[in-house]
Amino acid sequence: MSAAELTPADLDDQGRADLRRLILTLADTKRMLGIRYSDWLLGAPSIEAGIAASGMAQDEWGHARLLYALLKDLGEDPMPVEHDRAPEAYASCDALDAEAGDWADVVAFMAVVDAALTVLLEGFAEGAYGPAGARAGKMIAEEGFHRDMAAAWTRRLAAGSAEARARVAAACAAVLPRTLAWMAADDAAATRLADAGILPSADALLGRFAELHGPVLAAAGVDLPTPDRSDWDAERGRGPGHPGLEAVERARGDLNRELFVE
Amino acid sequence: MPVLDVGLPSHVSVHKSGGRDRWSEPLPSPPSDAAAAVWDCLREVLDPEIPVSLVDLGLIYAVEFDEGLARIDLTFTATACPCMEFIREDVTDRLEQESWVRGVELREVWDPPWTTDRITDQGRALLRTLGVGVA
C-alpha cells in the first residue's frame, strides 16, 4: 500500500462524485459476482469446485460490504444504496448482467471479470485515497485464491476436450470486450481520478491486466481484444443495460427484508 | 418455565459465543490499570466457531480506556466472517458486565490484514489440542 494521502476532506464535490461512482462500480460488481458464483454451488463439475464457488461467493459479498461502507466516509448512508436501488442504478460490470449458462461461463467470470475487478481494486488501494488502502489489503489477499482457481480451471478446460477448450475460449472472448471497458474506463470521471492519483490510467490498468492474466487466457487461445466502449454510460461507469430484477432482488435481500438483522 | 422468545434478535443472541460460562465475575472495584483489565476481559471472549480467545487469535489490535469508555480496535479472520455480529456482541456484553465500563466503542480495522501470523503461541498450542495445525 502507498502512503495515505487523500481523505474525503481533500476532495471537492466533483471529486467526491467521481469517487462515489468508483466505489459503486467496485461494490456492485462484487455483489453481482457473488450472486453469479452462488448460482453454481450445486451445479459445478465437482463437489470441490462447488464448495470453492461457495467460498468465493462469500468473499465477494464480504468485500462488497466493506466497499459500500466506504460511502460512510463521503457522508452517505450505505444501507439504502445496498438495499433500495433499482436494477437500472447498478454500476456492476456488464458481463454479469446475465447469469452463467454453464461452467465455462463461470470460469470466464473468474478469469476475466473477477480478475479485472481485482486489478481495479488493487489500483484503487495503491492510489492516493487513504481509506481504500486501509481496507483493501485483506480483500486482495483473499482474491489470491480466486486467481489460483481461475488459472487452474482455465488451463484445465483448455487442456481438455476440443469441446471444453472451445467453450471456455468462447466464454472468455464473450465477456472480455465489455469487462475491459468497465475496468479501464477512460471517460472524464476516470481521467479526473487518474489525475488525482486515486486510480491508475486506463492504459495502465489494461497493461496490468495483460501482464497478470494475459498468459492464462492465451493458454486457452484467447487474445485480449480492444475494450468495447460503445454506448458508454458515464453516470454509472459501465455500458448500457443492467442486471435482471431477479438477481437484484437477491442482491438487495428483498425476500428477507423483514428479517434483516445487521 | 422461561418464555421462549422466537423474535429474530433473541434468536441471534442465543446463538452467540459458547464461551460465556468461562467469563469471570465482574471486578468488585475499578482496577488500577483499566486498559490491562479490558485485555483480561477480552481474553475470556472466545471465537464463536472455535474455543480460542479473540486475543490469542490476534483479532484485537488495540485497546484504549478513557473515562469509562473502552475503545477496541478489532478485525476478523475473513472479510465475510459469518460471526462478526456474534463477536461484536460478545465483546460488548463481556465488557458491559463491569461496573467501571460505562461504554464500549468497537472500531473495525483491516490494516494490517489479519493472517495466522497473528495467533499467539498460546493460541497455537490450543489449536493443536483441537486438532488444528497452524504453520
Contacts between the chains, C-beta under 8 A, distances in Angstrom:
chain1	res1	chain2	res2	distance
A	1	B	111	7.5
A	58	B	78	7.8
A	58	B	80	4.3
A	58	B	82	7.8
A	59	B	78	7.4
A	59	B	79	6.6
A	59	B	80	5.7
A	61	B	80	5.6
A	62	B	78	6.5
A	62	B	79	3.4
A	62	B	80	2.6
A	62	B	81	7.4
A	63	B	79	5.5
A	63	B	80	7.6
A	65	B	79	7.4
A	65	B	80	7.5
A	66	B	79	5.7
A	66	B	110	7.0
A	133	B	111	7.3
A	134	B	109	7.6
A	134	B	110	6.5
A	134	B	111	4.3
A	135	B	110	4.9
A	135	B	111	7.2
A	136	B	110	7.8
A	137	B	110	6.4
A	137	B	111	5.8
A	137	B	112	6.6
A	137	B	113	4.1
A	138	B	75	7.8
A	138	B	78	7.7
A	138	B	79	5.5
A	138	B	110	4.9
A	138	B	113	3.8
A	138	B	114	6.8
A	139	B	79	5.8
A	141	B	113	5.4
A	141	B	115	7.6
A	142	B	78	6.8
A	142	B	79	6.3
A	259	B	8	5.8
A	261	B	8	5.7
A	261	B	9	6.8
A	261	B	12	5.7
A	261	B	85	7.2
A	262	B	85	7.0
